[in-house]
Amino acid sequence: MRRSRLVVFVSSLLLAVGAALTGAATAQASSLAATGGYAALGDSYSSGMGAGSYISSSGDCKRSTKAYPYLWATAHSPSTFDFTACSGARTGDVLSGQLGPLSSATGLVSITVGGNDAGFADVMTTCVTQSDSACISRINTARAYVDSTLPGKLDSVYSAIRSKAPNAHVVVLGYPRFYKLGTTCLGLSEAKRKAINDASDHLNTAIAKRAANHGFTFGDVRPAFTGHEICSGDSWLHSVNWLNIGESYHPKAPGQSGGYLPVLNAND
């Protein structure tokens, strides 16, 4: 009986110590992010394309003051804030043009990248303008690319980030599911909507695996966007915008502040 109580006591003590250490590590990462520099890298989901209020000097990169990196920096006042994310960026663009500000003083790095490499824009164009079979065929091509080629490209980006910012906490954010299923919705068929959602899940799984292999944190935004997909009646995402085609399928301002920002806050 005494031995059983001792085992329980020791187990409880170890769990308490583990929780304390985990909490301390999280607090240390958050403190480092707040006092060190913050660099926001990646594609249009990080630049804020679709959210409006674009910074004029950012040009075609469409960096927005309503994007989650800008909102985070405003709230936390990091020692430096380098906002290099750019609409349309692929992994190669991150490597060639976005890593300059990183250094040993960088405390936090956030990034979304991989969707453009996988042909996101072409997938959505095909699915909007062509048949179910053409849409699904194009999605299958993108999925094959995600399986065969994207992991190596992500590895190159993540390795470069760690090399240039050895002390940074790196948060790799994913992409939302785009459509609410099982509801009446004008536009794409249910088959197309489901295939697009499944492709997003497939991409997120690949990104999360590569991020974990590099010791980075994966920020899954899908739970935050649940109930706010296209066809939900309260969408945080643009559907097809024929007047501004570039904003199509990108988060609106509420998607940045209510979807992406809380996920970064939870993982910084």
N, C-alpha and C positions, 0 to 999 in steps of 0.2 A: 504493500500500500504506500509506504514511504517512498519507495523507488518510483512508483507511478507518479506520485505528486511531484517528485524531484524532476522527472522527465518533463512533465507538463510545465513546471516552473521555468526550467532551462529553455524549453521550446518557446514559451511566451517571451522570455527575456531576449532570445535571439531574434524573434520577430519584431520586437519593439526596437531593438538596436538597428535592424535592417531598415525598418520604416524611417527611423531617425536619420540614418545615413542617406537614404533615398531622398528624403525631404531636404536635407542639407545640400545634396548635390543639385537638386532642382533649384533651390534658392540661390546657390552659387552661380548656376548657369544664367538665371534670370538677372542676378545682380551684374554679372559680367556683361550681359547683353545691354543692360541699361547704362552702365558706366563706360563700356567700351564702344567701339564703332559698330554701326549696323549697316550692312550692305544688302540691298534687295535686288536679286538677279532674276533673269528668266524671260518669259514670254508675255503675251498680252494679258494673261490672267493675273500676272503680278504688276504689269505696268498700269492696269486699270482701264484698258480699252473697253468701252461700253458703259463706263461709269460717268462720263462727261467731265467737265471742269479740268480740261487738259492743260498742262503746263506748256506755254507757247514755245519755250526753248527746246522742248523735247521733240518737236517736229512729228515725223511719222511714227515715232516710238509710242506716241499717245500715252505719256505718263500723266496720271491723274492725281489731283489732290484728294480724291475720294477713294483711291486705291488703298488696299490694306497696308502696304508698307508705309505710305505717307501718314495714314491714320495712326499706326503704331509709333512711328517716330515722333509725331506730334504729342502723343500721350506720354512717352517715356523719355524724351529728350536725351537720346544717346549722344556721346561726345562727338561723333561724326555720323552723318547719314548720307550714304551713297546709293542713289536710286538709278541703277543702270538697266533695269528690266526694259524690254523693248518689244512692242507688238510685232508678231511675225518671227520672233527669234527661234532658232533651232539650237541644238547642242553646239554646233560649230560656231554659231554667232556668240554664244556665251563664252566659249573658249577664246575667240579672237578679239572680242570687244567689250566684255563686261567685267573681267576679273582684275583690272588695273588697280582699283581702290583697295583690294584685299591686302591685309598685312597681319603681323603678329598681334597688332592692337585691335583687330576686328573681333568683337565679342559675339555678334550674332549675324548669321547669313540666312536669308530665306530665298527659296527658288521654286518656280514652277517651270518645268521644261520637259519636252518629249512629245507633246501633242502635235506640234508642227512637223517634227521628224516623221511621225507616223502618218502624215498626210491628212490632218484634221479638216482643213479647209476643203480639200478635194472630196473627202468622204461626205461632208455635209452638202456640198454642191450636187454631187451625184444623187444623194438620197432625196434632195428637194426637187430635183428636175427630172429624175428618171424613175424607172419601175422598181418595184420591190426587189426583183431578182438582181437588177443592176446595182442597187444599193447594197444588198447583202454580199454580192460578189466583191464590191469595192471594200467593204468592211473586212471581209476575209483576207484580202490582200494586205490591209493595214495590220490586222492581227498577226499575220505571218511575219511582217516586218518587226513588230513588237517582240516577237519570240526570237527572231534570228539576228537582228542587227541592232535594235535599240539598246539592249543591255550593255554592249560594248561602248556605245556612244555616251551613255549615262555614266559608266565607269570612268571614262576620260574626264568628264566634267567634274564628277565628285572627287576624283583624285587630285585634279588641279586646284579645286577649292581648298581641300585639306592641306595641300602643299603651300599655298599662298596665305592661308589663314589657319595656322596650326592650332590656335587656341580658341577658335570660334565654335559656338554651338550652332549646328547647321540644321535647319528645319526645311525639309523637302515637302511641299504641299502638293496634293493631288488635284484631281478634277472632279466636278460634280456629275451626277447622273443628270441627263438633260430633260427627260420626259417623265411625267406622271402617267402610269399605265392604267388600263382598265376604266378609262373615262372617255366620254365623247369629246372629241377635239378636232377642230378643223385642221387640215394640212396633211401631215404625214400619216400613213397607215399605222395601225398597231404593230404590225410586223416590223416596219422600219424603226419605229420608236423603241421597240424592245431590242432590236439588233444594235442600235446606237448605244443604248444603256449598257448592254452586255459588253460592248467594245470599250466603253469607258471603264467598266469594272476590270476588264482584262488589262488595260493600260495602267490603271492604279496598282494592280497586283504586281506588275513588272517593276514599276517605279519604287514601290514600297520595298520590294526584295533587294533591289540594288542599293537603296538608301540604307537599309539595315546592314548590308554587308560592309558598308563604309562607316558604320557607327553613327549614322545620322538619324534624326528623328523624322518619321513620316507623319505628316498632318493630314488626316483623312477628312475632307470637307463634305463628304456625302451625307453624313447624319445631319449636319447643319442645314443643308439644302433640302432635306426631306420635307415635303409639304410646300416647297417653293419652286418646284420644277415647272417647266413649260407644260401647259394644260392643267395646272393645279388651281388656277383662279387667283393665285397670289405669287406669280412667278418672279424670282430674283434673276432670271436669265432672259435675255432678248431672244425672241424667235427670229424668223427671217425678217430683216428690216430692209426693204427694197430701196428706201431713201438713203440709207447709210449701211451698205452691205457689210462693211467691215465690222460693225457692231453685232452682227448676227451671232447668236449662240455664245455671247459673252455675258459675264455678270453685270447687272445693273449696279448702281450705287448701293442699294440694300444688300446685294449679294456680296459686295466687298466688306461692308461694315457688319453685316449680320451673319455672313457665311464664312469668309476667309479670316477676318480679323480675330474673332473669338478662338478659332483653331490655332492661329499663331500665338495668341495670348496664353492658351492652355499648354503650349509646347515650348515657349521661349525660355 
